[in-house]
Amino acid sequence: MKLGYKVIYGLLLTMSLVSCSKKENIIEDPLVTNRDTTVSPAVDFFHFANGGWFKNHPIPNTESSNGIFRMIGDTINAQIKDICEKAAKNTTAVKGSNEQKIGDFYASGMDTLSIEKSGLKPLALEFAKIQAIQDVPTLMNTMAYLHTIGANPAFSFYVSQDDKISSKHAVFFSQGGLGLGNRDYYFNTDEQTLKIKAEYTKHLQAMMLLVGEDATVAQTSSTTILKLETDLAKISRKLEDLRDPIKNYNKMPLAQFKALTPNIAWENVMPKLGIAKVDTVIVGQPEFYKGLSKILTSYSIADWKTYLKWDLVNTYASFLNNAIEKQNFTFYATIMNGVKEQKPRWKRIVEQTDGSLGELVGQVYVSDYLPKGSKEKLLEIGNNIRDVYAEHIKKLDWMSEATKEKALQKLSKIVMKVGYPDKWKDMSQVTINRNSYCTNVMATNKWSYNYMVHKFGKPVDRTEWDMFPQTYNAYYNPSNNEIVVPACNILVPGFEGRMPDDAILYGIIGGSTFGHEITHGFDDQGSQYDEKGNLRNWWTAADLEKFKQKTKLIVSQFNKFEPLKGKFVNGDATQGENIADLGGVVMGFEAFKKSPQYKNKEKISGYTPEQRYFLAYGYAWMVHAKDEYLNRQIMTDVHSPSQYRVNGPLMNIPEFYKAFNIKPGDKMYQPDSLRVVIW
């Protein structure tokens, strides 16, 4: 995936004009104005390309980072705000219409008086269900119910395509249940992690006070929750160990799953999860469930009630009264990510409206905001990238002809979904009104969950999209052997109203988007799936070993990058994204070489075509972040920090060395023996 799985933005910016005189306006070239010429491109290309922008645009107190995605997010938010406000003003919209749902959802979020008055009432039914738990069977049934409304207590459950039979849906179970998200937060002993753990303890206590416990009980509850989560963390795999699709694919009969977890009556739990007549499940981490079965009886029912109450409130904290929302913000935004102030309320509600009803908002976006011809242009660039990919595969000197044939077959079968879906998901069953913001969010969570579980037993719909057209992101789905590039990827900041030159189109849309996503089909994970999306080895033994040696080299390369003092990039966990970044920038450049701009050696703003291409690639990742955010990214994200998504791949590309005169001894220089060449 191009970005972190929580980053969702559209790509538009207001064109910047600089008045040079009363008679003349000169359009700025972002590739020139973004630079910091006090930094040598041979020392740190990322800051050379983007440092000028960073100096003039410090990170706002309301954000954990700033850059191209944040600017884009602000612009798309303004557009969606317009959609929401227009809908909210139409109080006579037909009940059940898209406009009514968008308008009422937004209005309920902006109605802070009603939210304050309601307090915890929107969760009253759920609190009652938790309180009624009597034993392990009712505990598991209640956990199952909480999963259906968007919570994630104790474990993770979902329905998706069977990795080895991509034409069928399967039931998956994996590890989960951690309030801190990653197991390492519970065990690492560096200063920053210990601080976060201490603050988490305080946060748990504060939240339990806010849900009505007295100080003594809240303190005890905090200790209980942390201890229980630590036990769940002990049986959880590390981030990098979750990347192996073979080791995390353990298909077994339900009877075997029951034998693995003797304290859980899955035949009773499955119907509560919305799944009937299942005889086989896929368990990501069997040792986690073996341990969970023991943990269920090692804590009292009262302890589990405390944990479930916390997990429920944590799930819905952002949609409740001000005190709970602020406490949630203080820990997860300020402590974890360095954000000092909340965004304006309208922006928070706009983002949630888009997140919950993006399928409906997207239909308006496509109609009112998307430039005509977007699909066609995206497909043109995508097909050009695929063509040069095929040329590269044919010329590889490390791969046998037998494996090349299979690789080319897979490449030719990649489905490219661009722009927006031909059909929209049916959200007619979702009931939205202006009475309760939290209840509206829960309604959309229930819809999303039901949409997922109802896939079980039905044919796989390979036309389905998992992103909205107003989402500035893209993804590769190995089970469908497809890439999905939403419509807003066509637009480039600073070039509104005019077509960017090819160097920019291929540096951003070609390299960091299409090239990146296609390469995911051939990274350490994607390369294990065949052209039909099945987890099946299509490599010769010798070629597979050569490929693994190359991936080890990129792991070693990124392990040396140090975003924060004493904190290094996790090369194992990030290797898939690093391989995709490298493949993307290489293929984008190869496609660019076929353009008239490159062939004619056309200079723009004093830069050669090659230089503009690499500057454009740097522009694609123009993001600077607070230390707290970087710390969390290093621990929880499979994407490297932006600086290394630029410098890392470029250090392996000879054309970059030539374009910016990189020589031995320069920090951007890698000896030939250490340069990574894969695709």
For each residue, the residues with C-beta under 8 A, 3 or more apart:
1: 4 5 473 474 475 476 517 520 577 639
2: 473 474 475 512 513 516 517
3: 7 69 472 473 639
4: 1 7 633 637 639
5: 1
6:
7: 3 4 69 473
8: 354 355 467 468 471 472 473
9: 69 72 73 76 471 472 473 488
10: 72 73 75 76 79 365 470 471 472 486 488 491
11: 72 76 472 488 489 490 491 492 493
12: 72 75 76 79 369 488 491 493 496
13: 71 72 75 493 494 496
14: 75 496
15: 27 494 495 496 497
16: 27 28 30 33 494
17: 25 26 27 28
18: 25 26 28
19: 22 24 25
20: 24 25 26
21: 24
22: 19
23:
24: 19 20 21
25: 17 18 19 20
26: 17 18 20
27: 15 16 17 498
28: 16 17 18 32 33 494
29: 32 33 494 604 605
30: 16 33 34 493 494 619
31: 34 35 49 504 605 607 612 615 616 619
32: 28 29 35 605 606 607
33: 16 28 29 30 52 53
34: 30 31 49 50 52 53 619 622
35: 31 32 48 49 50 51 52 615
36: 39 47 48 50 51 52 54 55
37: 48 52
38: 51
39: 36 43 44 47 48 51
40: 43 44 48 666
41: 44 45 48 49 660 662 668
42: 45 660 661 662 663 666 667 668 669
43: 39 40 48 666 667 668
44: 39 40 41 47 48 643 647 667 668
45: 41 42 48 49 614 618 646 647 650 656 660 668
46: 49 50 618 621 642 643 644 646 647
47: 36 39 44 50 51 54 643
48: 35 36 37 39 40 41 43 44 45 51 618
49: 31 34 35 41 45 46 614 615 618 619 622 646
50: 34 35 36 46 47 53 54 67 618 619 622 624
51: 35 36 38 39 47 48 54 55
52: 33 34 35 36 37 55 56
53: 33 34 50 56 57 67 622
54: 36 47 50 51 57 58 66 67 624
55: 36 51 52
56: 52 53
57: 53 54 66 67
58: 54 66
59: 63 64 65 66 624 625 626
60: 63 66 341
61: 339 340 341
62: 339 340 341 342 343 344
63: 59 60 66 70 339 343
64: 59 333 337 338 339 625 626 628 629
65: 59 69 70 623 624 625 626 629
66: 54 57 58 59 60 63 70 623 624 625
67: 50 53 54 57 70 71 622 623 624 642
68: 71 72 493 619 620 621 622 623
69: 3 7 9 65 72 73 472 623
70: 63 65 66 67 73 74 623
71: 13 67 68 74 75 493
72: 9 10 11 12 13 68 69 75 76 472 493
73: 9 10 69 70 76 77 472
74: 70 71 77 78
75: 10 12 13 14 71 72 78 79
76: 9 10 11 12 72 73 79 80 470 472 488
77: 73 74 80 81 347 350 351
78: 74 75 81 82
79: 10 12 75 76 82 83 365 369 470
80: 76 77 83 84 350 353 354 361 365 470
81: 77 78 84 85 346 347 350
82: 78 79 85 86
83: 79 80 86 87 102 361 364 365 368
84: 80 81 87 88 102 103 105 106 349 350 353 361
85: 81 82 88 89 106
86: 82 83 89 90 103
87: 83 84 90 93 99 100 102 103 106
88: 84 85 102 103 104 106 107 110
89: 85 86 103
90: 86 87 93 99 100 103
91: 103
92:
93: 87 90 97 99 100 103
94: 97 99 100
95: 100
96: 100 101 428
97: 93 94 100 101
98: 101 102 360 363 364
99: 87 90 93 94 102 103
100: 87 90 93 94 95 96 97 103 104 432
101: 96 97 98 104 105 357 360 427 430 432
102: 83 84 87 88 98 99 105 106 353 357 360 361 364
103: 84 86 87 88 89 90 91 93 99 100 106 107
104: 88 100 101 107 108 432 433 434 440
105: 84 101 102 108 109 353 356 357 432 437 440 444
106: 84 85 87 88 102 103 109 110 349 350 353
107: 88 103 104 110 111 434
108: 104 105 111 114 432 433 434 435 436 437 440
109: 105 106 319 345 348 349 352 353 437 440
110: 88 106 107 345 346 349
111: 107 108 114 115 434 437
112: 115 116 322 345
113: 116 117
114: 108 111 117 118 435 436 437
115: 111 112 118 319 320 321 322 437 438
116: 112 113 119 321 322
117: 113 114
118: 114 115 121 122 321 436 438
119: 116 320 321
120: 123 124 127 211 212 320 321
121: 118 124
122: 118 316 319 320 436 438 439 442
123: 120 126 127 312 313 316 320 438
124: 120 121 127 128
125: 128 129
126: 123 129 130 146 149 312
127: 120 123 124 130 131 309 312
128: 124 125 131 132
129: 125 126 132 133 142 145
130: 126 127 133 142 305 308 309 312
131: 127 128 305
132: 128 129 138 142
133: 129 130 138 139 142 301 304 305 308
134: 138 301
135: 138 139 301
136: 139 140 263 264 296 297 301
137: 140 141 265 268
138: 132 133 134 135 141 142
139: 133 135 136 142 143 296 301 304
140: 136 137 143 144 264 265 268 269 272 296
141: 137 138 144 145 268 269 272
142: 129 130 132 133 138 139 145 146 308
143: 139 140 146 147 153 154 155 269 308
144: 140 141 147 148 269 272 273
145: 129 141 142 148 149 272
146: 126 142 143 149 151 153 308 311 312
147: 143 144 151 152 153 157 273 449
148: 144 145 272 273 274 446 449 450
149: 126 145 146 315 442 445 446 449
150: 315 441 442 445 446 448 449
151: 146 147 311 312 315
152: 147 156 176 177 311 315
153: 143 146 147 177 307 308 311 312
154: 143 176 177 232 292 307
155: 143 173 174 175 176 177 288 289 292
156: 152 173 174 175 176 177
157: 147 171 172 173 174 273
158: 172 174 452
159: 169 170 171 172 275 452 453 455 456
160: 169 170 172 479
161: 166 167 168 169 170 460 479 480 533
162: 165 166 168 169 170 251 282
163: 166 245 249 282 478 479 529 534 535
164: 249 251 534 535 536
165: 162 168 170 534
166: 161 162 163 460 479 480 532 533 534
167: 161 459 460
168: 161 162 165 460
169: 159 160 161 162 455 456 457 458 460
170: 159 160 161 162 165 251 280 281 282 456
171: 157 159 270 275 278 280 281 282 456
172: 157 158 159 160 281 282 283 284
173: 155 156 157 257 281 282 283 284 289
174: 155 156 157 158 248 283 284 285 288
175: 155 156 232 235 236 237 284 285 288
176: 152 154 155 156
177: 152 153 154 155 156 229 232 311
178: 181 182 183 185 186 229 232 233 236
179: 200 204 225 229 310 311 314
180: 185 186 196 197 200 229
181: 178 185 636
182: 178 185 239 635 636
183: 178 186 187 233 234 236 237 238
184: 187 188 193 238 239 635
185: 178 180 181 182 188 193 196 197 200 233 635
186: 178 180 183 197 229 230 233 234
187: 183 184 233
188: 184 185 193 194 635
189: 193 194
190: 193 194 566 567
191: 194 195
192: 195 196 567 631
193: 184 185 188 189 190 196 197 635
194: 188 189 190 191 197 198
195: 191 192 198 199
196: 180 185 192 193 199 200 335 336
197: 180 185 186 193 194 200 201
198: 194 195 201 202
199: 195 196 202 203 331 335
200: 179 180 185 196 197 203 204 226 331
201: 197 198 204 205 222 223 226
202: 198 199 205 206 222
203: 199 200 206 207 327 330 331 335
204: 179 200 201 207 208 221 222 225 226 310
205: 201 202 208 209 218 219 221 222
206: 202 203 209 210 218 327
207: 203 204 210 211 310 313 314 317 324 327 328
208: 204 205 211 213 217 218 221 222 306 309 310
209: 205 206 213 214 215 218
210: 206 207 313 323 324 327
211: 120 207 208 309 313 324
212: 120
213: 208 209 217 218 221
214: 209 217 218
215: 209 218 219
216: 219 220
217: 208 213 214 220 221
218: 205 206 208 209 213 214 215 221 222
219: 205 215 216 222 223
220: 216 217 223 224
221: 204 205 208 213 217 218 224 225 306 310
222: 201 202 204 205 208 218 219 225 226
223: 201 219 220 226 227
224: 220 221 227 228 299 303 306 307
225: 179 204 221 222 228 229 306 307 310
226: 200 201 204 222 223 229 230
227: 223 224 230 231
228: 224 225 231 232 295 299 303 304 307
229: 177 178 179 180 186 225 226 232 233 307
230: 186 226 227 233 234
231: 227 228 234 235 291 295 298
232: 154 175 177 178 228 229 235 236 292 295
233: 178 183 185 186 187 229 230 236
234: 183 186 230 231 291
235: 175 231 232 285 287 288 290 291 292 295
236: 175 178 183 232 233 285 288
237: 175 183 241 242 248 285 288
238: 183 184 241 242 573
239: 182 184 242 243 570 573 635 636 638
240: 243 570 572 573
241: 237 238 244 247
242: 237 238 239 248 284
243: 239 240 524 525 572 573 575 576 638
244: 241 247 248 525
245: 163 248 249 478 525 528 529 535
246: 249 528 535
247: 241 244
248: 174 237 242 244 245 284 285
249: 163 164 245 246 282 284 535
250: 282 283 284 285 286
251: 162 164 170 280 281 282 283
252: 256 257 260 280 281 282 283 286
253: 256 257 279 280
254: 257 258 266 267 270 278 279 280 281
255: 258 259
256: 252 253 259 260
257: 173 252 253 254 260 261 266 281 283 289
258: 254 255 261 262 264 265 266 267
259: 255 256 262
260: 252 256 257 283 286 289 290 293
261: 257 258 264 266 289 290 292 293
262: 258 259 293
263: 136 293 294 296 297
264: 136 140 258 261 269 289 292 293 296
265: 137 140 258 268 269
266: 254 257 258 261 269 270 281
267: 254 258 270
268: 137 140 141 265 271 272
269: 140 141 143 144 264 265 266 272 273
270: 171 254 266 267 273 275 276 278
271: 268 274 275 276
272: 140 141 144 145 148 268 269
273: 144 147 148 157 269 270 453
274: 148 271 449 450 453 454
275: 159 171 270 271 278 453 456
276: 270 271
277: 457
278: 171 254 270 275 281 456
279: 253 254
280: 170 171 251 252 253 254
281: 170 171 172 173 251 252 254 257 266 278
282: 162 163 170 171 172 173 249 250 251 252
283: 172 173 174 250 251 252 257 260 286 289
284: 172 173 174 175 242 248 249 250 288
285: 174 175 235 236 237 248 250 288 289
286: 250 252 260 283 289 290
287: 235 290 291
288: 155 174 175 235 236 237 284 285 291 292
289: 155 173 257 260 261 264 283 285 286 292 293
290: 235 260 261 286 287 293 294
291: 231 234 235 287 288 294 295
292: 154 155 232 235 261 264 288 289 295 296
293: 260 261 262 263 264 289 290 296 297
294: 263 290 291 297 298
295: 228 231 232 235 291 292 298 299
296: 136 139 140 263 264 292 293 299 304
297: 136 263 293 294
298: 231 294 295
299: 224 228 295 296 303 304 307
300: 303 304
301: 133 134 135 136 139 304 305
302: 305 306
303: 224 228 299 300 306 307
304: 133 139 228 296 299 300 301 307 308
305: 130 131 133 301 302 308 309
306: 208 221 224 225 302 303 309 310
307: 153 154 224 225 228 229 299 303 304 310 311
308: 130 133 142 143 146 153 304 305 311 312
309: 127 130 208 211 305 306 312 313
310: 179 204 207 208 221 225 306 307 313 314
311: 146 151 152 153 177 179 307 308 314 315
312: 123 126 127 130 146 151 153 308 309 315 316
313: 123 207 210 211 309 310 316 317 320 324
314: 179 207 310 311 317 328
315: 149 150 151 152 311 312
316: 122 123 312 313 319 320 438 441 442
317: 207 313 314 320 324 325 327 328
318: 325 328 329 348 352
319: 109 115 122 316 325 352 437 438 441
320: 115 119 120 122 123 313 316 317 324 325 438
321: 115 116 118 119 120 324 325
322: 112 115 116 325 326
323: 210 326 327
324: 207 210 211 313 317 320 321 327 328
325: 317 318 319 320 321 322 328 329
326: 322 323 329 330 342
327: 203 206 207 210 317 323 324 330 331
328: 207 314 317 318 324 325 331 332
329: 318 325 326 332 333 334 339 342
330: 203 326 327 333 334 335
331: 199 200 203 327 328 334 335 336
332: 328 329 335 336 337
333: 64 329 330 336 337 339 342
334: 329 330 331 337 338 339 340
335: 196 199 203 330 331 332 628
336: 196 331 332 333 628 632
337: 64 332 333 334 626 628 629 632
338: 64 334 626 627 628 629
339: 61 62 63 64 329 333 334 342 626
340: 61 62 334
341: 60 61 62
342: 62 326 329 333 339 345 348
343: 62 63 347 348
344: 62 347 348
345: 109 110 112 342 348 349
346: 81 110 349 350
347: 77 81 343 344 350 351
348: 109 318 342 343 344 345 351 352
349: 84 106 109 110 345 346 352 353
350: 77 80 81 84 106 346 347 353 354
351: 77 347 348 354 355
352: 109 318 319 348 349 355 356 441
353: 80 84 102 105 106 109 349 350 356 357 361
354: 8 80 350 351 357 358 361 468 470
355: 8 351 352 358
356: 105 352 353 440 441 444 445
357: 101 102 105 353 354 360 361 427 432 444
358: 354 355 361 362 468 470 471
359: 362 363 424 425 427 468
360: 98 101 102 357 363 364 427
361: 80 83 84 102 353 354 357 358 364 365 468 470
362: 358 359 365 366 420 424 468 469 470
363: 98 359 360 366 367 424
364: 83 98 102 360 361 367 368
365: 10 79 80 83 361 362 368 369 370 468 469 470 487
366: 362 363 369 370 420 469 487
367: 363 364 370
368: 83 364 365
369: 12 79 365 366 470
370: 365 366 367 374 419 420 469 487 488
371: 374 490 491
372:
373: 376 377
374: 370 371 377 378 419 487 490
375: 378 379 418 419 420 487
376: 373 379 380
377: 373 374 380 381 490
378: 374 375 381 382 418 419 485 487 489 490 509
379: 375 376 382 383 416 418
380: 376 377 383 384
381: 377 378 384 385 505 506 509 510 514 591
382: 378 379 385 386 416 418 483 485 514
383: 379 380 386 387 416
384: 380 381 387 388 510 591 594
385: 381 382 388 389 510 514 515 518 587 588 591
386: 382 383 389 390 411 414 416 514 518
387: 383 384 390 391 591
388: 384 385 391 392 587 590 591 594
389: 385 386 392 393 411 515 518 587 679
390: 386 387 393 394 408 411 412
391: 387 388 394 395 590
392: 388 389 395 396 586 587 590 679
393: 389 390 396 399 404 407 408 411 679
394: 390 391 404 408
395: 391 392
396: 392 393 399 404 679
397:
398: 543 546 550
399: 393 396 403 404 407 543 546
400: 403 404 540 542 543
401: 404 405
402: 405 406 540 543
403: 399 400 406 407 538 539 540 543
404: 393 394 396 399 400 401 407 408
405: 401 402 408 409
406: 402 403 409 410 530 531 538 539
407: 393 399 403 404 410 411 522 538
408: 390 393 394 404 405 411 412
409: 405 406 412 413 531
410: 406 407 413 414 481 521 522 530 531 538
411: 386 389 390 393 407 408 414 518 521
412: 390 408 409 531
413: 409 410 481 531 532
414: 386 410 411 481 482 483 518 521
415: 462 480 481 482 483
416: 379 382 383 386 482 483 485 514
417: 421 465 482 483 484 485
418: 375 378 379 382 484 485 486 487
419: 370 374 375 378 469 485 486 487
420: 362 366 370 375 465 469 486 487
421: 417 424 463 464 465 469
422: 463
423: 463
424: 359 362 363 421
425: 359 451 464
426: 429
427: 101 357 359 360 430 447
428: 96
429: 426 447 450
430: 101 427 443 444 447
431: 443
432: 100 101 104 105 108 357 440 443 444
433: 104 108 436 440
434: 104 107 108 111
435: 108 114 439
436: 108 114 118 122 433 439 440
437: 105 108 109 111 114 115 319 440 441
438: 115 118 122 123 316 319 320 441 442
439: 122 435 436 442 443
440: 104 105 108 109 356 432 433 436 437 443 444
441: 150 316 319 352 356 437 438 444 445
442: 122 149 150 316 438 439 445 446
443: 430 431 432 439 440 446 447
444: 105 356 357 430 432 440 441 447 448
445: 149 150 356 441 442 448 449
446: 148 149 150 442 443 449 450
447: 427 429 430 443 444 450 451
448: 150 444 445 451 452
449: 147 148 149 150 274 445 446 452 453
450: 148 274 429 446 447 453 454
451: 425 447 448 454 455
452: 158 159 448 449 455
453: 159 273 274 275 449 450 456
454: 274 450 451 458
455: 159 169 451 452 458 460 461
456: 159 169 170 171 275 278 453
457: 169 277
458: 169 454 455
459: 167
460: 161 166 167 168 169 455 480
461: 455 464
462: 415 480 482
463: 421 422 423
464: 421 425 461
465: 417 420 421 468 484
466: 475 477 484
467: 8 471 473 474 475 484 486
468: 8 354 358 359 361 362 365 465 471 486
469: 362 365 366 370 419 420 421 486 487 488
470: 10 76 79 80 354 358 361 362 365 369 486 487 488
471: 8 9 10 358 467 468 486 488
472: 3 8 9 10 11 69 72 73 76 486 488 489
473: 1 2 3 7 8 9 467 486
474: 1 2 467 483 484 485 486 489 513 514 516 517
475: 1 2 466 467 483 484 517 520
476: 1 482 483 484 517 518 520 521 526
477: 466 480 481 482 483 484 533
478: 163 245 481 520 521 525 526 528 529 533 535
479: 160 161 163 166 529 533
480: 161 166 415 460 462 477 533
481: 410 413 414 415 477 478 521 529 530 531 532 533
482: 414 415 416 417 462 476 477
483: 382 414 415 416 417 474 475 476 477 514 517 518 520 521
484: 417 418 465 466 467 474 475 476 477 517
485: 378 382 416 417 418 419 474 489 513 514 517
486: 10 418 419 420 467 468 469 470 471 472 473 474 489
487: 365 366 370 374 375 378 418 419 420 469 470 490
488: 9 10 11 12 76 370 469 470 471 472 491
489: 11 378 472 474 485 486 509 513
490: 11 371 374 377 378 487 509
491: 10 11 12 371 488 495 496
492: 11 495 500 504 505 508 509
493: 11 12 13 30 68 71 72
494: 13 15 16 28 29 30
495: 15 491 492 498 499 500 504
496: 12 13 14 15 491
497: 15
498: 27 495
499: 495
500: 492 495 504 505
501: 504 505 597 604 612
502: 505 506 592 595 596 597 598 609
503: 506 507 592 597 598 604 609 612 613 615 616
504: 31 492 495 500 501 507 508 612 616 619
505: 381 492 500 501 502 508 509 510
506: 381 502 503 509 510 511 588 589 591 592 595 613 616
507: 503 504 510 511 512 585 588 592 612 613 614 615 616 617 619 620
508: 492 504 505 511 512 513 616 617 619 620
509: 378 381 489 490 492 505 506 512 513 514
510: 381 384 385 505 506 507 513 514 515 587 588 591 592
511: 506 507 508 514 515 516 584 585 587 588 589 613 616 617 620
512: 2 507 508 509 515 516 581 584 585 588 617 620 621
513: 2 474 485 489 508 509 510 516 517 584
514: 381 382 385 386 416 474 483 485 509 510 511 517 518 584 587 588
515: 385 389 510 511 512 518 519 583 584 585 586 587 588 591
516: 2 474 511 512 513 519 520 580 581 583 584
517: 1 2 474 475 476 483 484 485 513 514 520 580 584
518: 385 386 389 411 414 476 483 514 515 521 522 583 584 587
519: 515 516 522 523 526 579 580 582 583 584 587 679
520: 1 475 476 478 483 516 517 523 525 526 576 580
521: 410 411 414 476 478 481 483 518 526 527 529
522: 407 410 518 519 526 527 579 583 678 679
523: 519 520 526 527 575 576 577 579 580 583
524: 243 527 551 575 576 579
525: 243 244 245 478 520 528 576
526: 476 478 519 520 521 522 523 529 576
527: 521 522 523 524 539 547
528: 245 246 478 525 535 536 537
529: 163 245 478 479 481 521 526 533 534 535 536
530: 406 410 481 533 534 536 538
531: 406 409 410 412 413 481 538
532: 166 413 481
533: 161 166 477 478 479 480 481 529 530
534: 163 164 165 166 529 530
535: 163 164 245 246 249 478 528 529
536: 164 528 529 530
537: 528 544
538: 403 406 407 410 530 531
539: 403 406 527 543 544 547
540: 400 402 403 543 544
541: 544 545
542: 400 545 546
543: 398 399 400 402 403 539 540 546 547
544: 537 539 540 541 547 548
545: 541 542 548 549
546: 398 399 542 543 549 550
547: 527 539 543 544 550 551 678
548: 544 545 551 552
549: 545 546 552 553
550: 398 546 547 553 554 676 677 678
551: 524 547 548 554 555 575 579 678
552: 548 549 555 556
553: 549 550 556 557 674 676
554: 550 551 557 558 571 575 578 579 582 676 678
555: 551 552 558 559 571 572 575
556: 552 553 559 560 571
557: 553 554 560 571 578 648 651 652 670 674 676
558: 554 555 561 569 570 571 574 575 578 640 644 648
559: 555 556 568 569 570 571
560: 556 557 568
561: 558 568 569 640 641 644 648
562: 565 566 567 568 569
563: 567 568 569 630 633 634 641 643 644
564: 567 627 630 631 634
565: 562
566: 190 562
567: 190 192 562 563 564 630 631 634
568: 559 560 561 562 563 634
569: 558 559 561 562 563 574 634 640 641 644
570: 239 240 558 559 573 574 634
571: 554 555 556 557 558 559 574 575 578
572: 240 243 555 575
573: 238 239 240 243 570 638
574: 558 569 570 571 577 578 637 638 639 640
575: 243 523 524 551 554 555 558 571 572 578 579
576: 243 520 523 524 525 526 579 580 638
577: 1 523 574 580 581 638 639 640 645
578: 554 557 558 571 574 575 581 582 640 645 648 649
579: 519 522 523 524 551 554 575 576 582 583 678
580: 516 517 519 520 523 576 577 583 584
581: 512 516 577 578 584 585 640 645 648 649
582: 519 554 578 579 585 586 648 649 652 676 678 679
583: 515 516 518 519 522 523 579 580 586 587 678 679
584: 511 512 513 514 515 516 517 518 519 580 581 587 588 649
585: 507 511 512 515 581 582 588 589 617 649 650 653
586: 392 515 582 583 589 590 649 653 679
587: 385 388 389 392 510 511 514 515 518 519 583 584 590 591 679
588: 385 506 507 510 511 512 514 515 584 585 591 592 613 617
589: 506 511 585 586 592 593 610 613 653 655
590: 388 391 392 586 587 593 594
591: 381 384 385 387 388 506 510 515 587 588 594 595
592: 502 503 506 507 510 588 589 595 597 598 609 613
593: 589 590 598 599
594: 384 388 590 591 598 599
595: 502 506 591 592 598 599 609
596: 502 599 600 602
597: 501 502 503 592 600 602 604 609
598: 502 503 592 593 594 595 601 602 609 610 613
599: 593 594 595 596
600: 596 597
601: 598 608 609
602: 596 597 598 609
603: 606 607 608 609
604: 29 501 503 597 607 612
605: 29 31 32 612
606: 32 603
607: 31 32 603 604 611 612 615
608: 601 603 611 612 659
609: 502 503 592 595 597 598 601 602 603 612 613
610: 589 598 613 614 655 658 659
611: 607 608 614 615 659 660
612: 31 501 503 504 507 604 605 607 608 609 615 616
613: 503 506 507 511 588 589 592 598 609 610 616 617
614: 45 49 507 610 611 617 618 650 656 659 660
615: 31 35 49 503 507 607 611 612 618 619
616: 31 503 504 506 507 508 511 612 613 619 620
617: 507 508 511 512 585 588 613 614 620 621 646 650
618: 45 46 48 49 50 614 615 621 622 646
619: 30 31 34 49 50 68 504 507 508 615 616 622
620: 68 507 508 511 512 616 617
621: 46 68 512 617 618 642 645 646
622: 34 49 50 53 67 68 618 619 642
623: 65 66 67 68 69 70 642
624: 50 54 59 65 66 67 642
625: 59 64 65 66 629 630 633 641 642
626: 59 64 65 337 338 339 629 630
627: 338 564 630 631
628: 64 335 336 337 338 631 632
629: 64 65 337 338 625 626 632 633
630: 563 564 567 625 626 627 633 634 641
631: 192 564 567 627 628 634 635
632: 336 337 628 629 635 636 637
633: 4 563 625 629 630 636 637 639 641
634: 563 564 567 568 569 570 630 631 637 641
635: 182 184 185 188 193 239 631 632
636: 181 182 239 632 633
637: 4 574 632 633 634
638: 239 243 573 574 576 577
639: 1 3 4 574 577 633 645
640: 558 561 569 574 577 578 581 644 645 648
641: 561 563 569 625 630 633 634 644 645
642: 46 67 621 622 623 624 625 645 646
643: 44 46 47 563 646 647
644: 46 558 561 563 569 640 641 647 648
645: 577 578 581 621 639 640 641 642 648 649
646: 45 46 49 617 618 621 642 643 649 650
647: 44 45 46 643 644 650 651 668
648: 557 558 561 578 581 582 640 644 645 651 652
649: 578 581 582 584 585 586 645 646 652 653
650: 45 585 614 617 646 647 653 656 668
651: 557 647 648 656 668 669 670 675
652: 557 582 648 649 670 675 676 677
653: 585 586 589 649 650 656 657
654: 657 658
655: 589 610 658 659
656: 45 614 650 651 653 659 660 662
657: 653 654 660 661 662 669
658: 610 654 655 661
659: 608 610 611 614 655 656
660: 41 42 45 611 614 656 657 668
661: 42 657 658
662: 41 42 656 657 666 668 669
663: 42 666 669
664: 669 671
665: 669
666: 40 42 43 662 663 669
667: 42 43 44
668: 41 42 43 44 45 647 650 651 660 662
669: 42 651 657 662 663 664 665 666
670: 557 651 652 674 675
671: 664 674 675
672: 675
673:
674: 553 557 670 671
675: 651 652 670 671 672
676: 550 553 554 557 582 652
677: 550 652
678: 522 547 550 551 554 579 582 583
679: 389 392 393 396 519 522 582 583 586 587
